[in-house]
Amino acid sequence: MICATCRLLQAASSSCLECGNALVVPAELTTEVIAGVTAVAKSPATGWRDTVALLATTFGFFAGTGVGFVVAGPWGAIALGGAAVIGGYNKQFWKTALTHRRQLHAIAAPIAPVAEAFTGRVQAHTKQLTGGAVAIATTYTLDGGVLVRRVESVPFWLLTGERRILIDGAVRIAAQTAAPMPTAVKELTQLGIPIRRRERARIAAVRVALQPDDKIVAKGTVAALQLFDGGYRDNLVDTLYGETGRPVWITGS
């Protein structure tokens, strides 16, 4: 499932773990747009409507012939009279209709909230992800807008001066440098997101991996929370804990 508001990919639940809004299936990340105009056949009029249509076409023919003859002579009469007949026929048996198609819809990149910032270096806590990282964030974009985000993280420490802060919960990661991903289209297709051929060249992705000793800036509100694996009942530590609607924002320094 994907959050329709913040585009975070996550397991199925009643609402987004990060922002609290509704989740949708990947195929619903599209909007319907008008693609053009076409002509479609319609059932001809019957009864009195057929009579009215026939009389209108006949009147149009004579009116067009007369006006055309006055303006441009015999050739004008033929042209305008013929146009009136063709127009009447098309009106009876054809109608115009708008064609629609669905296209992917990206959202604007979010802006970091105004909150206290803490600058320091990353230190692993008890667990690490692939390659020793403590957090991995992947952002898929369409024309620069955010299409889908994927975040995987484990609790880790932020060492800032003489202070040690535990970062846990919902996190949103952005970095000044990130690794591009040439497999973006393939990965989105595997997620079930419908991608048209003309959209493939406009899709890109970057992946950020936070490693121990990386320098970062974390924004959020510090609270004293219990560290359950510390072995002590009252082992309280300073914690930046990301909650629904208030994730911890992390950027590279």
N, C-alpha and C positions, 0 to 999 in steps of 0.2 A: 504494500500500500504506500501511497505517496500523499503528503500533505498538499492540499490545493493552494494553501497560502504561502508557506515557506519552502515547499518542494523537498522536504526531507523524506528520504526513503526509509521505511521502518516496517516492523512487523505489524500485522493487522491488530487494531485496537479501536476503542470508541472515539478517540481523538488523538491529535498530534502530541507526541511526548515533549516537543520543544515549545510549540506556540499554543497548543490547545484547540486548534481549529479542525475542521472536518478532513477526513482522509478519503481519497478516491483511488480507483484502480488506475494503473498506468495509461490505459487506453483513453481515459477521460481528460488527459492533459492537452486537449485540442479544443478549438473553437470553430464554429461554422461561419464561413465567409462567403460572399457572393463572388462566383467565379466568372460569370458572364451572362449572356442572354441567348436563348435558343427558341426555335419554333417547334411547337408540338401540335399534333393533330387533335381536333376536337369534333365531337358529334355535331352534325349539321342541325340547324334549327328546324323545328317541325311546327305544323299548324300555322297559326296566324303569324308567328315569328318568321317562318320561312317566307311567307307572302311579303311581309314588311322588308325582309332582307333582299328579296328579288326586286321589289319596287325601288328600293334605295339604290341598288346596283344599276337598274335601268335609268333612273333619274340621273345618277352620277355619270353614266355613259353619255347621255344626251347633253348634260350640262358641260361636261369636259369637252365633248366634240364642238359644241357651240363656242365656248370660250377659246379653245385652241384655234378654231377657224378664224375667229376675229383677230386673234393676236398674231398667228403665224401661218395662216392659210391652211390648205389641205393637210400638209404634213403636221402642223400643230394640232389639227383636229384628230388625226390618227393617233398621235402620241398621247394627248390628254384623254381621249376617249378610251384608248387601250389601257392606260394607267388606271382609269376609273374601274374598268371591268376586272382587271387583275386585283386591284385593291378590294373590290367587293367579294371576289372569290376567296381571297385569302382570309378576309374577315369572317366568312361563313365556315370555312373548313380548317383554319389554322389559328393558333393564338400564340403569343409570345410568353415566355416563362423565364424566370431567373434560374440559373444553375448554381448550385452550392457545392462546396467542398470543405472538408475539415483540414485544418492545419495546426501544427504545434504552436502552443502559446507559452512564451517565457515571461518571467516577471523581472522587475528591476532588482538589481542587487541591493540587499538591505543595508541600512546605515547603522553603525554601532551606536548603542545608547550612551547617554551621558551618565557615567558612573565612575567611581574611584578606580584608578588604574594602578596596577602593580607590575613593575618591571623586574625581571629576574631570569634565572636559568632553570631549566627543566631537570628534575631528578626522578628516576623511576621509584615507584613505591613497592608493591609486591608482585605485580603482573606486568607483562609487556606483550605487545602485539608482534605481528610478523616483522622481521628485520630489527627487532629491539625497540620499535617505536612505542610511544605511549598514546598516541592518537593519530588517526589517518582520516583525512577529509578529502573527498572527491567532489568536484563541482562540474557538472555538465552544462554547457551554455549553448544558446541559440542566438546568433547575432549579438552576442555580448550579454544577453539577458540570462538569468538563471532558469534552467529547465528542470534539473534534478540535482539533489545533493545527497551524498552518502557520508555518514560520520560514524566512525568506530573509535572508541576510547576506553581507557581504563583509568582508575584514580592515579594521580601522580603529584609530585611535590613541585612547588615553585619556590626556589631559594632567592630571596630578595634581601640583601644586606644580612643582618643577623636573624632574620625572620624566616620561618618555614611555613608555607601555606599549602594545604592539601586542596587540589582541584578535582572535583567529582561532579557527577550528574550530567545534565545537558550542557554541551559545549558547542559553540559555533566558531569555526577556525577559518581565518583568512591570512594569507601571507604575501609578502612582497615578491618572493621568488617561489615558483612551484614548477613541478615537472609536467610538461604537456603529455597527453595521452593520445596516440594515434588510433587506439582501439575504441574510441568513444562511441561511434555509431554501432559497432558490434555489441558493445555492452548494453547500450540502450535498447537495442533490438531484443536482446536476451531477457531484458526486464519486461518486455511486452509493450513497449512504447511504439506506436505506429509512426514510421518515418518515411516520407515520400522522397523520391529520388532527388528532387530539386532542393530538398532541405539538408541533404547529407553534407554538402560542402560548407554549410553555414554552422555546422555543429562542431564544438570543440570541448575539451575537458582538461582540467588540471588536477593534480593530486598533491596534497601537502602531508608530509609525515613529520610529526614532532618527535625528535630524538632526544635522549638524555644529553644535557649540556647545551641544548639550543637556547638562545636568548629570546624571550617572548614578552609581550605585554598582555596582561589579563585584566579584564574589566568586570567588576561585579561587587557584591557586598559581602564582606568577611563576617562570618559568624563562628562562634565556638561550638563545635560539634564533637560528639564522642567518636573516637577512633576504635571501632569494635575489635579489630585484630591486634590491639595493643597489649592485650593481656590484663588490663586493669579496668575496673568498672567505671572509674571517673577519669579516664584518659581523654581529656578534651584538647582539641587542636584547632588552630585557626583554619577555617575552611571556606573556599569559594565553591558553593554548591549551586549548580544550575538547576533551576526548577522550571516547570511548565510556565511559559510566558516570560521567563527571566533566565535565559541561558547565560553561561559565562562566555564572554567574547574574548577570543585569543587572536592576536596578530603577531607576526614576526617583528622583531626589533632590529 
